[in-house]
Amino acid sequence: MRTTEKLPELFGSMVFNEETMKERLSGASYSAWKKCVTDGTSLDLSIANEIAEAMKQWAVEKGATHYTHWFQPMTGVTAEKHDSFITPVGGGKIMMEFSGKELVRGEPDASSFPSGGLRATFEARGYTAWDPTSFAFIKEGSLCIPTIFCSYSGEALDKKTPLLRSMDEVSRQALRILRLFGDTETKRVTASVGPEQEYFLIDKELYSQREDLRMTGRTLFGAKPPRGQELEDHYFGAIKPRVAAYMKDLDEELWKLGVLSKTKHNEVAPSQHEIAPIYTDANTACDQNQLTMEIMKKVAERHGLVCLLHEKPFAGVNGSGKHDNWSLGTDTGKNLFKPGKTPSQNAQFLLFLAAFIKGVDDYQDFLRATVAFAGNDHRLGAQEAPPAVISVFLGDELGAVVESIINGTPYQDAGKRTLKIGIDAMPSIPQDNTDRNRTSPMAFTGNKFEFRMLGSSQSVSGPNITLNTIMAEELKQFADELEHSSNFNLDLQHLIKRTFTEHQRIIFNGNGYDDAWIEEAKRRGLSNLKSTADALPAYVVPKNMDLFIKHGIYTKEEILARYEIHIEKYTTVINIEAGTMIDMIRHQILPAVSAFSTDLCERADSKAACGVPNKYETATAAQVGQLTDSLMDACDKMEADLAARPADAKEAMDYSYRTIVPDMNTAREIADKLETITAKEYWPFPVYSELLFSE
């Protein structure tokens, strides 16, 4: 049977989803689980036992022998500890058993995960707790149960817990606004997310010959090849058979796990591609994106390929990002960022739009911090990704609506229909009313916002926690004001106008790559946090800490811990990269170019003895010798600077950015020049022309 014929049966076949639960649970237990998900009620142990037994039976039928609590620690990847279902029953026999207690709670070692000081090394106890809103699934013979992860004293040590908190909080505040507009049916508002994922595929044998790729995920050396992406023939081009086979295999694996993999295509750079899902609730989307990145790597190995998720694996060609499509929707099926067809719906849409614009303006520095890490520093502001300056793109028509509200002038649409903007005479705002802006960090695309600054390797949880929380804060402020209004329509109109007026500086519909915009942004007072070292201190700005503490997303200790984790990770990554560079220079590049120059000199002497011209050998040997000395000096300096790194975490981050990174850039520039003049048979590892065109 062809895949297309069995796809409905294949999709979600390895997921203990709602349909499977309805089939295998009693009506009472299914209803209790459903109520737990929709209303947040707790489950009795007897119900948990029934769910666990049904889950175990289903998993065993699918070939599973183990179960694991699958969680998302602050490493940015997932973690799992596997236990078998077997239980001894005497006489050398076993039975397969799985209890509600084992389903609901686990106890992994918490001491070896990043905690930012929340846990001491000797304090090992941590807990995982089942997230009943996220479906269990089977992966490689184990039943994977999505869970939160917290310390013995209750602090969140993961990315899922604050995401769930933020989803609850934005729902609470959005419901207050909806009630003001007469919506009494909606019980929950859900943040929805669709993360588009870019990646590179390269040949596994070539990958294994590059220490930098194996150690850091990117090439620390590499001269620009004669051909890169200049012909613009790879983007949306015909997919090569080897890659097509990989993509087909990947889709099938993701579909089994219920991932709504929808789109696949070639990206801009050679060997670069993209996969995009249909968007779903933020919790599921974040879980599934983590799962997608894992599966992408494993499937690549089957095809003799390696999937690179680093933001900039190759200098001189486009890097990889992750576009986070974010919106809010009701449990009655309404998208709150979709302009309505009636005046009151338009007013509601404009109020939510105003809240979003105000939130982005108020917390632009923290949004920037959520995408700040070493890999992403190579992309942002590099004419291939949005600039480091946060702005919101609305498009011409919606931008004109906002401008008319600010100026108090009639709005004139493309059909020359003039309307005065008020609560009873809102213009119809069509969906997809303008071109897309790929240079914008935060672009409105008809019914959602596309946050385009995320790096390809990062978890999408952090940015979505922040989007949810800033939206909750602004909706709370609006609800606090409007709930005490004596003239709702008039006060609503004034609130929308005031908000757009006070925060119009964050709206920019032009070319984000233009240097003139950076100057204009500076005049507007927008922040331009160019590097991770510049951006991460936003975590501990009082107004930002107060935001998350007030809404119960993080405690003070939890947000300080995340700040510490992020700055330490940045320094560690730079330290690993610099150490790898030193190792490759000393043990690969210098010996190789030394052998090449020796050969050149011997050939020059031989030719001279015979009276044969030796200009190439003599000139090249001199150039190689000069560059070799310079590279050795650069390597010595980098090694000495690494040894002098400060002990304080914040100082070490700043030092790494301002001292070690320039050292690395200097060493790379010299090494790349050597690559261009060294004979191919001497250069110690595959070059860009081989890596980028190896599919």
C-alpha positions as CSV (number, residue, x, y, z in Angstrom):
1,M,0.0,0.0,0.0
2,R,1.4,3.4,-1.0
3,T,2.1,6.0,1.8
4,T,-0.6,8.3,0.4
5,E,-3.2,5.6,0.7
6,K,-2.4,4.7,4.3
7,L,-1.5,8.3,5.5
8,P,-4.7,8.8,7.5
9,E,-3.9,5.5,9.3
10,L,-0.2,6.3,9.6
11,F,-0.7,9.8,11.1
12,G,-0.5,9.7,14.8
13,S,-0.2,6.0,14.9
14,M,2.6,6.2,17.5
15,V,0.7,8.7,19.7
16,F,-1.6,8.0,22.6
17,N,-3.9,10.7,21.4
18,E,-7.4,11.7,22.2
19,E,-9.0,9.3,19.8
20,T,-7.0,6.4,21.3
21,M,-7.9,7.5,24.8
22,K,-11.6,7.6,24.0
23,E,-11.3,4.0,22.6
24,R,-9.4,2.5,25.5
25,L,-10.6,4.4,28.6
26,S,-13.9,4.1,30.4
27,G,-16.3,7.0,29.8
28,A,-15.8,8.3,33.3
29,S,-12.0,8.3,33.1
30,Y,-12.0,9.9,29.6
31,S,-14.3,12.6,30.9
32,A,-12.1,13.2,33.9
33,W,-9.0,13.5,31.7
34,K,-10.9,15.9,29.4
35,K,-12.0,18.0,32.3
36,C,-8.4,18.0,33.6
37,V,-7.2,19.4,30.3
38,T,-10.0,22.0,29.8
39,D,-10.6,23.2,33.4
40,G,-7.3,22.3,35.1
41,T,-8.9,20.0,37.6
42,S,-6.7,17.3,39.2
43,L,-7.0,13.6,38.5
44,D,-7.7,11.0,41.2
45,L,-5.1,8.2,41.5
46,S,-7.7,5.7,40.4
47,I,-8.2,7.6,37.1
48,A,-4.4,7.9,36.7
49,N,-4.0,4.1,37.3
50,E,-6.6,3.4,34.5
51,I,-4.9,5.8,32.1
52,A,-1.5,4.3,32.9
53,E,-2.7,0.7,32.3
54,A,-4.4,1.7,29.0
55,M,-1.3,3.6,28.0
56,K,1.0,0.6,28.8
57,Q,-1.2,-1.9,27.0
58,W,-1.3,0.3,23.9
59,A,2.5,0.9,24.0
60,V,3.3,-2.9,24.5
61,E,1.0,-3.7,21.5
62,K,3.1,-1.2,19.5
63,G,6.4,-3.0,20.5
64,A,7.4,-0.7,23.4
65,T,9.4,-2.3,26.3
66,H,10.3,0.8,28.3
67,Y,8.8,4.1,29.4
68,T,10.4,7.4,30.0
69,H,9.5,10.9,31.3
70,W,10.4,13.1,28.4
71,F,11.3,16.6,29.5
72,Q,13.0,19.8,28.4
73,P,15.7,21.0,30.8
74,M,17.6,24.2,30.3
75,T,20.1,22.6,28.0
76,G,17.8,23.5,25.1
77,V,17.4,19.9,24.1
78,T,15.3,17.1,25.6
79,A,16.1,14.5,28.3
80,E,14.9,11.0,29.1
81,K,15.6,8.2,31.5
82,H,14.2,4.9,30.5
83,D,12.7,2.2,32.7
84,S,11.3,-1.1,31.5
85,F,7.7,-2.2,32.2
86,I,9.0,-5.5,33.6
87,T,8.2,-6.5,37.3
88,P,9.3,-9.8,38.8
89,V,6.5,-12.1,40.0
90,G,8.6,-15.0,41.4
91,G,9.8,-18.2,39.9
92,G,12.1,-16.3,37.5
93,K,9.1,-14.8,35.7
94,I,8.0,-11.3,35.0
95,M,4.9,-9.3,34.2
96,M,4.5,-6.0,32.4
97,E,3.3,-3.3,34.8
98,F,2.9,0.5,34.8
99,S,1.1,2.4,37.5
100,G,-0.6,5.7,37.8
101,K,2.1,6.8,40.3
102,E,4.8,6.0,37.7
103,L,2.8,7.9,35.0
104,V,2.3,11.0,37.1
105,R,5.7,11.5,38.7
106,G,9.3,10.5,38.1
107,E,12.6,11.3,39.9
108,P,15.6,12.0,37.6
109,D,18.9,13.3,38.9
110,A,18.7,17.1,38.9
111,S,22.3,17.9,39.8
112,S,23.8,17.4,36.3
113,F,21.4,19.7,34.5
114,P,21.8,23.5,34.2
115,S,20.2,25.2,37.2
116,G,21.7,28.6,37.4
117,G,22.4,28.2,41.1
118,L,19.0,26.8,42.0
119,R,20.5,23.5,42.9
120,A,23.9,22.7,44.3
121,T,25.9,19.8,42.8
122,F,25.3,17.6,45.9
123,E,21.5,18.3,45.8
124,A,20.6,15.6,43.3
125,R,16.8,15.2,43.7
126,G,14.5,16.5,41.0
127,Y,11.0,15.6,39.9
128,T,9.2,15.2,36.6
129,A,5.4,15.5,36.5
130,W,3.1,14.4,33.7
131,D,1.7,17.1,31.5
132,P,-1.8,15.7,30.7
133,T,-2.3,18.3,28.0
134,S,0.5,16.8,25.9
135,F,0.0,13.4,24.4
136,A,2.4,10.5,25.1
137,F,4.1,8.9,22.1
138,I,6.4,5.9,21.2
139,K,9.9,6.5,20.1
140,E,12.5,3.8,19.5
141,G,10.7,1.2,21.6
142,S,10.0,3.5,24.6
143,L,6.7,5.2,25.7
144,C,7.6,8.8,26.0
145,I,5.5,10.8,28.5
146,P,5.9,14.6,28.2
147,T,6.5,16.1,31.6
148,I,7.6,19.2,33.4
149,F,10.8,19.2,35.4
150,C,11.3,20.9,38.8
151,S,13.7,20.9,41.7
152,Y,13.1,19.3,45.1
153,S,12.0,22.7,46.4
154,G,9.7,23.3,43.5
155,E,11.6,25.7,41.2
156,A,11.1,25.2,37.5
157,L,14.2,23.7,35.9
158,D,12.7,23.3,32.5
159,K,11.2,25.2,29.5
160,K,7.7,23.6,29.6
161,T,6.6,24.8,33.1
162,P,6.9,28.5,32.4
163,L,5.4,28.0,29.0
164,L,2.3,26.4,30.5
165,R,2.1,29.2,33.1
166,S,2.3,31.8,30.4
167,M,-0.4,30.1,28.3
168,D,-2.8,30.1,31.3
169,E,-2.1,33.8,32.1
170,V,-2.6,35.1,28.6
171,S,-5.9,33.1,28.5
172,R,-7.1,34.7,31.7
173,Q,-6.3,38.2,30.6
174,A,-7.7,37.7,27.1
175,L,-11.0,36.4,28.5
176,R,-11.4,39.6,30.4
177,I,-11.2,41.6,27.2
178,L,-13.6,39.2,25.3
179,R,-16.2,39.6,28.1
180,L,-16.1,43.3,27.6
181,F,-17.1,42.7,23.9
182,G,-20.0,40.5,25.0
183,D,-18.3,37.1,24.4
184,T,-19.8,34.9,27.1
185,E,-19.1,31.6,25.2
186,T,-15.3,31.4,25.1
187,K,-13.8,29.5,28.1
188,R,-10.2,29.6,27.0
189,V,-7.9,31.5,24.7
190,T,-4.9,29.5,23.4
191,A,-1.6,30.8,22.1
192,S,-1.0,29.0,18.7
193,V,2.4,28.6,17.2
194,G,3.9,27.3,13.9
195,P,7.7,27.1,13.9
196,E,9.3,27.0,10.4
197,Q,12.6,25.1,10.6
198,E,15.6,25.7,8.4
199,Y,18.5,23.3,8.2
200,F,21.5,22.1,6.2
201,L,22.3,18.6,4.9
202,I,25.8,17.5,4.2
203,D,27.5,14.2,3.4
204,K,28.3,12.2,6.6
205,E,31.8,11.1,5.4
206,L,32.8,14.7,4.7
207,Y,31.4,15.8,8.1
208,S,33.4,13.2,9.9
209,Q,36.6,14.7,8.5
210,R,35.9,18.2,10.0
211,E,36.7,18.5,13.7
212,D,35.0,21.8,13.9
213,L,31.7,20.5,12.6
214,R,31.9,17.5,15.0
215,M,32.8,19.7,18.0
216,T,30.8,22.9,17.4
217,G,28.2,22.3,14.7
218,R,29.8,24.9,12.4
219,T,32.9,25.4,10.3
220,L,35.4,27.5,12.1
221,F,37.5,27.7,8.9
222,G,36.5,27.9,5.3
223,A,37.3,30.1,2.3
224,K,34.5,31.3,0.1
225,P,34.1,28.9,-2.8
226,P,33.9,30.0,-6.4
227,R,30.2,29.4,-6.3
228,G,27.8,29.9,-3.4
229,Q,24.2,31.1,-3.7
230,E,24.9,33.8,-6.3
231,L,22.9,32.1,-9.1
232,E,19.8,32.0,-6.9
233,D,19.0,28.6,-8.4
234,H,18.7,26.6,-5.2
235,Y,15.7,28.4,-3.5
236,F,12.5,26.4,-4.3
237,G,14.6,24.5,-6.9
238,A,14.0,20.9,-7.8
239,I,14.9,18.7,-4.9
240,K,17.8,16.2,-5.5
241,P,16.9,12.5,-5.3
242,R,19.0,11.9,-2.2
243,V,17.5,14.8,-0.3
244,A,14.0,14.0,-1.6
245,A,14.4,10.4,-0.1
246,Y,15.4,12.0,3.2
247,M,12.5,14.4,3.2
248,K,10.0,11.6,2.4
249,D,11.4,9.4,5.2
250,L,11.4,12.4,7.6
251,D,7.8,13.2,6.8
252,E,6.7,9.7,7.5
253,E,8.5,9.5,10.8
254,L,7.0,12.9,11.9
255,W,3.5,11.9,10.8
256,K,3.6,8.7,12.9
257,L,4.3,11.0,15.8
258,G,1.4,13.3,15.0
259,V,3.6,16.2,13.8
260,L,1.7,18.2,11.2
261,S,4.6,18.4,8.8
262,K,3.2,20.3,5.9
263,T,5.8,22.1,3.7
264,K,9.3,21.2,2.5
265,H,11.5,23.0,0.0
266,N,15.1,24.0,-0.8
267,E,16.2,27.2,0.9
268,V,18.5,30.0,-0.4
269,A,21.9,28.5,0.3
270,P,23.3,25.4,-1.3
271,S,22.5,22.3,0.8
272,Q,20.0,24.3,2.8
273,H,16.3,23.3,3.2
274,E,13.2,24.1,5.2
275,I,10.4,22.2,6.8
276,A,7.2,23.8,8.2
277,P,4.3,22.4,10.2
278,I,0.7,23.5,10.4
279,Y,0.5,25.6,13.6
280,T,-1.1,24.2,16.7
281,D,-1.3,25.2,20.4
282,A,2.0,26.6,21.8
283,N,2.6,23.7,24.2
284,T,2.2,21.0,21.5
285,A,4.2,23.1,18.9
286,C,7.1,23.5,21.3
287,D,7.1,19.8,22.2
288,Q,6.9,18.8,18.5
289,N,9.6,21.2,17.4
290,Q,12.0,19.7,19.9
291,L,11.0,16.2,18.6
292,T,11.3,17.3,15.0
293,M,14.9,18.5,15.5
294,E,15.8,15.2,17.0
295,I,14.2,13.1,14.3
296,M,15.7,15.3,11.6
297,K,19.2,14.3,12.8
298,K,18.4,10.6,13.2
299,V,16.8,10.2,9.8
300,A,19.7,12.0,8.1
301,E,22.1,9.3,9.4
302,R,20.1,6.6,7.6
303,H,20.8,8.4,4.3
304,G,24.5,8.9,4.9
305,L,23.8,12.6,5.6
306,V,24.2,14.9,8.6
307,C,21.6,17.5,9.5
308,L,23.2,20.7,10.7
309,L,20.9,23.0,12.8
310,H,23.6,25.6,13.7
311,E,22.6,29.1,12.8
312,K,25.7,29.7,10.6
313,P,27.5,26.4,9.7
314,F,29.1,28.1,6.7
315,A,30.5,31.7,6.4
316,G,29.5,33.7,3.3
317,V,26.2,31.9,2.7
318,N,22.8,32.3,4.4
319,G,22.5,30.9,7.8
320,S,19.4,29.1,9.3
321,G,16.7,30.6,11.3
322,K,13.4,29.5,12.7
323,H,10.3,31.6,12.0
324,D,7.9,31.5,14.9
325,N,4.3,32.2,13.8
326,W,2.3,33.2,16.8
327,S,-1.4,34.0,17.3
328,L,-4.2,33.8,19.8
329,G,-7.4,31.8,19.3
330,T,-10.5,30.9,21.2
331,D,-11.9,27.5,22.0
332,T,-14.9,28.5,19.9
333,G,-12.6,28.7,16.8
334,K,-12.0,32.4,16.4
335,N,-8.5,33.8,15.6
336,L,-8.2,37.0,17.6
337,F,-5.7,38.4,15.2
338,K,-7.9,38.0,12.2
339,P,-9.7,41.2,11.2
340,G,-13.4,40.7,11.4
341,K,-16.2,41.6,9.0
342,T,-18.2,43.8,11.4
343,P,-17.3,47.1,13.1
344,S,-17.3,45.5,16.6
345,Q,-15.1,42.7,15.5
346,N,-12.7,45.2,13.9
347,A,-12.6,47.1,17.2
348,Q,-11.8,44.0,19.1
349,F,-9.0,43.1,16.6
350,L,-7.6,46.6,16.8
351,L,-7.5,46.4,20.6
352,F,-5.6,43.1,20.5
353,L,-3.3,44.6,17.9
354,A,-2.7,47.7,20.1
355,A,-1.9,45.4,23.0
356,F,0.7,43.5,20.9
357,I,2.3,46.6,19.5
358,K,2.5,48.2,23.0
359,G,4.0,45.0,24.4
360,V,6.6,44.7,21.8
361,D,7.6,48.3,22.3
362,D,7.6,48.1,26.1
363,Y,9.7,44.8,26.2
364,Q,11.7,45.0,23.0
365,D,14.9,44.4,24.9
366,F,13.7,41.2,26.5
367,L,12.3,39.9,23.2
368,R,15.8,40.4,21.7
369,A,17.3,38.6,24.7
370,T,15.1,35.5,24.1
371,V,16.9,34.9,20.8
372,A,20.4,35.8,22.0
373,F,23.0,33.1,22.0
374,A,26.4,32.5,20.3
375,G,25.1,30.8,17.2
376,N,22.5,33.5,16.4
377,D,25.1,36.3,16.7
378,H,26.3,35.2,13.3
379,R,22.9,35.9,11.7
380,L,21.1,38.8,13.2
381,G,21.9,42.1,11.4
382,A,23.9,40.2,8.7
383,Q,21.7,41.0,5.7
384,E,20.2,37.5,5.7
385,A,18.1,37.8,8.9
386,P,16.3,40.6,10.6
387,P,18.4,43.3,12.2
388,A,19.0,43.2,15.9
389,V,16.6,46.2,16.2
390,I,13.1,45.0,17.1
391,S,10.3,46.5,15.0
392,V,6.7,45.5,13.9
393,F,5.7,45.3,10.3
394,L,2.0,45.9,9.6
395,G,1.9,46.4,5.9
396,D,0.6,49.3,3.8
397,E,-3.2,48.9,4.4
398,L,-3.2,48.0,8.1
399,G,-0.5,50.6,8.6
400,A,-2.7,53.2,7.0
401,V,-5.6,52.2,9.3
402,V,-3.4,52.7,12.3
403,E,-2.0,56.0,11.0
404,S,-5.6,57.3,10.4
405,I,-6.5,56.4,14.0
406,I,-3.4,58.2,15.3
407,N,-4.1,61.3,13.2
408,G,-7.8,61.3,13.7
409,T,-8.4,61.5,9.9
410,P,-10.7,59.5,7.6
411,Y,-9.4,56.2,6.4
412,Q,-9.5,55.7,2.7
413,D,-9.1,52.1,1.4
414,A,-7.8,50.9,-2.0
415,G,-11.4,51.2,-3.3
416,K,-11.5,54.8,-2.4
417,R,-14.1,54.2,0.3
418,T,-13.8,56.8,2.9
419,L,-14.8,55.9,6.5
420,K,-14.3,57.7,9.8
421,I,-12.7,55.3,12.2
422,G,-14.9,54.9,15.3
423,I,-16.5,52.1,17.2
424,D,-19.5,52.2,14.9
425,A,-17.7,52.8,11.6
426,M,-14.6,50.7,11.5
427,P,-13.2,49.9,8.0
428,S,-13.1,46.3,6.8
429,I,-9.5,45.2,7.1
430,P,-8.9,42.4,4.5
431,Q,-6.6,39.5,5.3
432,D,-3.3,39.3,3.5
433,N,-3.7,42.9,2.5
434,T,0.0,43.5,1.7
435,D,3.3,42.0,0.7
436,R,5.4,40.1,3.2
437,N,8.5,41.7,4.6
438,R,11.4,39.2,5.1
439,T,13.6,41.9,6.7
440,S,11.2,42.5,9.6
441,P,11.8,40.9,13.0
442,M,8.0,40.9,13.8
443,A,5.8,40.8,10.8
444,F,2.0,40.7,10.7
445,T,1.0,38.2,8.0
446,G,-2.8,38.5,7.9
447,N,-3.9,36.6,11.0
448,K,-0.7,36.1,13.1
449,F,2.7,37.6,13.8
450,E,5.8,36.0,12.5
451,F,8.7,36.4,14.9
452,R,11.7,35.9,12.5
453,M,14.7,36.4,14.8
454,L,14.8,32.9,16.3
455,G,17.8,30.7,15.6
456,S,17.4,27.3,13.9
457,S,18.8,25.3,16.8
458,Q,17.0,26.9,19.7
459,S,13.9,25.8,21.6
460,V,10.9,28.0,20.7
461,S,9.7,28.0,24.3
462,G,11.5,31.1,25.5
463,P,10.3,33.4,22.8
464,N,6.7,32.2,23.1
465,I,6.8,32.4,26.9
466,T,7.7,36.1,26.4
467,L,5.1,36.8,23.7
468,N,2.4,35.2,25.9
469,T,3.5,37.2,29.0
470,I,3.9,40.6,27.4
471,M,0.5,40.1,25.7
472,A,-1.0,39.2,29.1
473,E,0.4,42.3,30.7
474,E,-1.0,44.7,28.1
475,L,-4.4,43.0,28.0
476,K,-4.5,43.2,31.8
477,Q,-3.8,47.0,31.7
478,F,-6.5,47.4,29.1
479,A,-9.0,45.3,31.0
480,D,-8.2,47.2,34.2
481,E,-9.1,50.5,32.5
482,L,-12.1,49.4,30.4
483,E,-13.8,47.4,33.1
484,H,-14.3,50.6,35.0
485,S,-15.5,52.6,32.0
486,S,-18.8,54.5,32.1
487,N,-18.8,54.9,28.3
488,F,-17.2,51.7,26.8
489,N,-17.3,52.7,23.1
490,L,-15.8,56.1,23.7
491,D,-13.1,55.0,26.1
492,L,-12.2,52.1,23.8
493,Q,-11.7,54.4,20.9
494,H,-9.6,56.7,23.0
495,L,-7.5,53.8,24.4
496,I,-6.8,52.4,20.9
497,K,-5.8,55.8,19.6
498,R,-3.6,56.6,22.7
499,T,-1.8,53.3,22.5
500,F,-1.1,53.5,18.8
501,T,0.1,57.1,19.2
502,E,2.4,56.4,22.1
503,H,3.9,53.3,20.6
504,Q,4.0,54.1,16.9
505,R,7.9,54.2,17.0
506,I,8.0,50.4,17.0
507,I,6.1,50.2,13.6
508,F,8.3,50.1,10.6
509,N,7.2,48.9,7.1
510,G,10.4,49.5,5.2
511,N,13.7,47.7,4.5
512,G,15.2,46.4,7.7
513,Y,18.5,45.8,5.9
514,D,18.9,49.5,5.0
515,D,21.6,51.3,7.1
516,A,19.3,54.3,7.1
517,W,16.8,52.3,9.2
518,I,19.4,51.7,11.9
519,E,20.0,55.4,12.1
520,E,16.2,56.1,12.1
521,A,15.7,53.5,14.8
522,K,18.3,55.2,17.0
523,R,16.5,58.5,16.5
524,R,13.3,56.8,17.6
525,G,14.9,55.5,20.7
526,L,14.7,51.8,19.8
527,S,17.3,49.5,21.3
528,N,20.0,48.0,19.1
529,L,21.5,45.1,21.1
530,K,23.9,43.8,18.5
531,S,25.3,40.8,20.4
532,T,24.4,38.2,23.0
533,A,26.7,40.0,25.4
534,D,24.7,43.2,24.9
535,A,21.3,41.5,25.0
536,L,21.4,39.0,27.9
537,P,21.5,41.7,30.7
538,A,17.9,42.5,29.7
539,Y,17.0,39.4,31.8
540,V,17.8,41.3,35.0
541,V,16.4,44.7,34.1
542,P,13.9,45.4,37.0
543,K,10.9,46.1,34.7
544,N,11.5,42.8,32.9
545,M,11.9,40.8,36.1
546,D,8.8,42.5,37.6
547,L,6.8,41.5,34.5
548,F,7.4,37.8,34.9
549,I,7.2,37.7,38.6
550,K,4.0,39.6,38.7
551,H,2.3,37.2,36.3
552,G,3.6,34.2,38.1
553,I,5.7,33.0,35.1
554,Y,9.0,32.9,36.9
555,T,10.0,33.5,40.5
556,K,12.8,35.9,41.0
557,E,15.1,33.0,41.6
558,E,14.0,31.3,38.4
559,I,14.6,34.3,36.2
560,L,18.0,35.0,37.8
561,A,18.9,31.3,37.2
562,R,18.0,31.6,33.5
563,Y,20.2,34.6,33.2
564,E,23.1,32.8,34.7
565,I,22.5,29.7,32.5
566,H,22.4,31.7,29.3
567,I,25.6,33.8,30.0
568,E,27.5,30.7,31.1
569,K,26.4,28.8,28.0
570,Y,27.6,31.6,25.8
571,T,31.0,31.7,27.4
572,T,31.2,27.9,27.2
573,V,30.4,27.8,23.5
574,I,33.0,30.4,22.7
575,N,35.5,28.6,24.8
576,I,34.8,25.3,23.0
577,E,35.0,27.0,19.6
578,A,38.3,28.7,20.4
579,G,39.8,25.5,21.8
580,T,38.8,23.6,18.7
581,M,40.3,26.3,16.5
582,I,43.6,26.0,18.4
583,D,43.6,22.3,18.1
584,M,42.9,22.4,14.4
585,I,45.6,25.0,13.8
586,R,48.3,23.2,15.7
587,H,47.5,19.7,14.7
588,Q,46.1,20.0,11.2
589,I,46.6,23.4,9.4
590,L,50.2,24.3,10.5
591,P,51.6,20.8,9.8
592,A,49.9,20.7,6.4
593,V,51.0,24.1,5.2
594,S,54.5,23.5,6.5
595,A,54.7,20.3,4.5
596,F,53.4,22.2,1.4
597,S,56.0,25.0,1.8
598,T,58.8,22.5,2.3
599,D,57.8,20.8,-1.0
600,L,57.6,24.2,-2.7
601,C,61.2,25.0,-1.6
602,E,62.5,21.7,-2.6
603,R,60.9,22.0,-6.1
604,A,62.2,25.6,-6.4
605,D,65.8,24.5,-5.6
606,S,65.5,21.6,-8.0
607,K,64.3,23.9,-10.8
608,A,66.9,26.5,-10.0
609,A,69.6,23.8,-10.3
610,C,68.3,23.0,-13.7
611,G,68.0,26.6,-14.8
612,V,64.1,26.3,-14.9
613,P,62.1,29.3,-13.8
614,N,60.5,28.8,-10.3
615,K,58.5,31.9,-9.8
616,Y,55.4,30.1,-8.6
617,E,57.3,28.0,-6.0
618,T,59.4,30.8,-4.7
619,A,56.6,33.4,-4.4
620,T,54.0,30.9,-3.0
621,A,56.5,29.5,-0.5
622,A,57.3,33.1,0.7
623,Q,53.5,33.9,1.1
624,V,52.8,30.6,2.9
625,G,55.7,31.2,5.2
626,Q,54.5,34.7,6.1
627,L,50.9,33.6,6.7
628,T,52.1,30.5,8.7
629,D,54.0,32.8,11.1
630,S,51.0,35.1,11.4
631,L,48.7,32.2,12.0
632,M,51.0,30.8,14.7
633,D,51.1,34.2,16.4
634,A,47.3,34.5,16.2
635,C,47.0,31.0,17.7
636,D,49.4,31.8,20.5
637,K,47.5,35.0,21.4
638,M,44.1,33.2,21.4
639,E,45.5,30.5,23.7
640,A,46.9,33.1,26.1
641,D,43.7,35.1,26.1
642,L,41.7,32.0,26.8
643,A,43.8,31.3,29.8
644,A,43.2,34.9,31.1
645,R,39.4,34.7,31.0
646,P,37.9,36.2,34.1
647,A,36.2,34.0,36.7
648,D,33.0,36.1,37.1
649,A,30.3,34.8,34.7
650,K,29.2,38.2,33.4
651,E,32.7,39.5,33.0
652,A,33.7,36.2,31.2
653,M,30.8,36.6,28.8
654,D,31.8,40.2,27.9
655,Y,35.5,39.2,27.7
656,S,34.7,36.3,25.4
657,Y,32.7,38.5,23.0
658,R,35.2,41.4,23.0
659,T,38.5,39.5,23.2
660,I,38.1,35.8,22.2
661,V,35.7,36.3,19.3
662,P,38.0,38.9,17.6
663,D,41.0,36.5,18.2
664,M,39.0,33.8,16.4
665,N,38.1,36.1,13.5
666,T,41.8,37.0,13.1
667,A,42.9,33.4,13.1
668,R,40.2,32.4,10.7
669,E,41.0,35.2,8.2
670,I,44.7,34.0,8.0
671,A,43.8,30.3,7.8
672,D,41.3,31.0,5.0
673,K,44.0,32.8,3.0
674,L,46.2,29.8,3.4
675,E,43.5,27.5,2.2
676,T,43.2,29.5,-1.1
677,I,47.0,29.0,-1.9
678,T,47.7,25.6,-0.5
679,A,47.6,22.7,-2.9
680,K,44.4,20.6,-2.5
681,E,46.3,17.4,-1.6
682,Y,47.9,19.1,1.4
683,W,44.8,20.8,2.9
684,P,43.8,18.6,5.9
685,F,40.0,18.7,5.6
686,P,37.2,19.1,3.1
687,V,36.5,22.6,1.9
688,Y,33.3,24.5,1.2
689,S,33.0,23.5,-2.5
690,E,32.9,19.9,-1.3
691,L,30.7,20.3,1.7
692,L,28.1,22.6,0.1
693,F,27.7,20.6,-3.1
694,S,27.8,17.1,-1.6
695,E,24.1,16.2,-1.5
